[in-house]
Amino acid sequence: MHAHKYKVGQRVRFFPRAIAPSARQEEPKAYFERYEIIRLLPNNGTEFQYRIKACSGSEERVVTESEVG
């Protein structure tokens, strides 16, 4: 069985799905805001999910594993 790739407390960048994977490689990662993993969520049937919080504010969101890095 697979496990979550990231851990609670780990800082990641959020890459919205609206941004094509090829654009993710071309854009500097500094362009995207940093977030902290605050909760591991179950698999949505396709991939694991996470609850993340912006390091620079109080914004929180649920994202899939492919949207963070």
C-alpha positions in Angstrom: 0.0 0.0 0.0 1.2 3.5 -0.8 1.8 6.1 1.8 1.6 9.9 1.8 4.6 11.5 0.1 4.7 14.5 2.5 4.5 14.8 6.2 2.6 17.1 8.6 4.7 20.2 9.2 6.5 19.9 5.9 6.6 23.1 3.7 5.6 22.7 0.1 4.6 24.9 -2.9 1.1 24.8 -4.3 0.7 24.2 -8.1 -2.9 24.7 -9.0 -4.2 22.2 -11.5 -5.0 25.1 -13.9 -1.3 25.3 -14.5 -0.2 22.7 -17.0 2.6 20.4 -15.9 4.9 21.8 -18.6 4.4 25.3 -17.2 5.3 24.0 -13.7 8.8 23.1 -15.0 9.2 26.4 -16.8 8.1 28.8 -14.0 10.5 29.4 -11.2 9.2 27.7 -8.0 9.6 31.0 -6.2 6.6 32.3 -8.1 4.3 30.0 -6.1 3.4 30.7 -2.4 4.7 28.4 0.3 2.3 26.3 2.3 2.6 24.0 5.3 1.0 20.5 5.5 -1.3 20.6 8.5 -3.2 17.4 8.0 -2.9 14.2 6.0 -6.2 13.3 4.3 -7.3 10.0 2.8 -7.0 8.9 -0.8 -9.7 10.4 -3.0 -9.8 7.3 -5.2 -6.9 8.5 -7.3 -4.3 10.0 -5.0 -3.7 11.2 -1.5 -5.0 14.6 -0.3 -3.6 17.2 2.2 -4.9 20.1 4.1 -2.4 22.9 3.7 -2.1 26.4 5.2 -0.4 29.4 3.6 2.8 30.3 5.5 2.2 34.0 5.0 -1.4 34.1 6.2 -4.4 32.1 7.3 -5.5 30.7 4.0 -6.2 27.0 4.1 -7.1 24.6 1.3 -7.4 20.9 0.5 -5.1 19.7 -2.3 -4.1 16.5 -4.0 -0.6 15.1 -3.9 0.0 16.1 -7.6 -0.7 19.8 -6.7 2.1 20.2 -4.2 5.8 19.8 -4.5 
